Amino acid sequence: MADINQTVEFPTSEEDCIECDIIIEDGAFDGFEGKTINITENSGSQGDVQAGIEFIYHMREHIVDVTVATAYLLVVYAIYMWIKKKLS
């Protein structure tokens, strides 16, 4: 894991930063003091096969949802085919 900690110092006036494109006004970052952002790299990520197995394993919890969605798809397709037949 790699932790990244970085402190950024902003110029206090326009004279301090002649080459700056963006000038940050005083008070623009009020309320952000004391906040820490930790970015960690997860090198032990799961492989595609393991993710696929877990997906199939967890699909049994959603079998009703999949069944309703499949039935809806078939009904809509049947209506489409019926309309297409009537118009031909």
C-alpha positions in Angstrom: 0.0 0.0 0.0 1.2 3.5 -0.8 0.0 6.4 1.3 0.2 9.9 -0.2 0.4 12.9 2.1 1.0 16.3 0.5 0.9 19.8 1.8 0.2 22.6 -0.7 1.2 26.2 0.1 -0.8 28.9 -1.7 0.6 32.3 -2.4 -0.8 34.9 -0.1 -1.0 37.7 -2.7 -0.7 38.4 -6.4 2.8 39.7 -6.0 4.0 36.4 -4.6 2.8 34.5 -7.7 3.6 36.5 -10.9 3.2 33.4 -13.2 0.0 32.1 -11.6 -3.0 31.7 -14.0 -5.5 31.2 -11.1 -5.7 33.5 -8.1 -7.4 32.0 -5.1 -9.1 34.6 -3.0 -8.9 34.7 0.8 -11.5 32.5 2.5 -12.1 30.3 -0.6 -11.0 27.2 1.4 -12.5 28.1 4.7 -13.8 24.9 6.4 -11.2 22.6 4.8 -8.6 23.0 7.5 -7.8 19.9 9.3 -9.2 17.6 6.6 -7.0 14.7 5.6 -7.3 12.7 2.4 -5.7 9.3 2.3 -5.2 7.6 -1.0 -4.3 3.9 -0.7 -3.4 1.5 -3.4 -5.0 -1.9 -3.1 -2.5 -4.3 -4.7 -4.4 -7.4 -3.6 -7.4 -6.8 -5.8 -9.4 -9.8 -6.9 -9.1 -11.4 -10.3 -11.8 -11.5 -13.0 -12.6 -15.2 -12.3 -13.1 -14.6 -8.6 -15.3 -11.5 -9.4 -17.3 -13.6 -11.8 -17.8 -16.4 -9.3 -18.9 -13.9 -6.6 -21.3 -12.2 -9.1 -23.0 -15.5 -9.9 -23.1 -16.4 -6.2 -24.8 -13.2 -5.3 -27.3 -13.4 -8.2 -29.3 -16.0 -6.2 -30.4 -13.1 -4.0 -31.8 -11.3 -7.0 -33.5 -14.2 -8.8 -36.9 -12.6 -8.5 -35.7 -9.3 -10.0 -34.0 -11.2 -12.9 -37.2 -13.2 -13.5 -39.5 -10.1 -13.5 -37.1 -8.3 -15.8 -36.9 -11.2 -18.2 -40.7 -11.6 -18.3 -41.0 -7.9 -19.0 -38.5 -8.1 -21.8 -40.4 -11.0 -23.4 -43.8 -9.3 -23.1 -42.4 -6.1 -24.7 -40.8 -8.1 -27.5 -44.0 -10.0 -28.1 -45.9 -6.7 -28.3 -43.3 -5.3 -30.8 -43.6 -8.4 -33.0 -47.4 -8.2 -32.9 -47.4 -4.6 -33.9 -44.9 -5.3 -36.6 -47.1 -8.1 -38.0 -50.3 -5.9 -37.9 -48.5 -3.1 -39.8 -47.1 -5.5 -42.5 
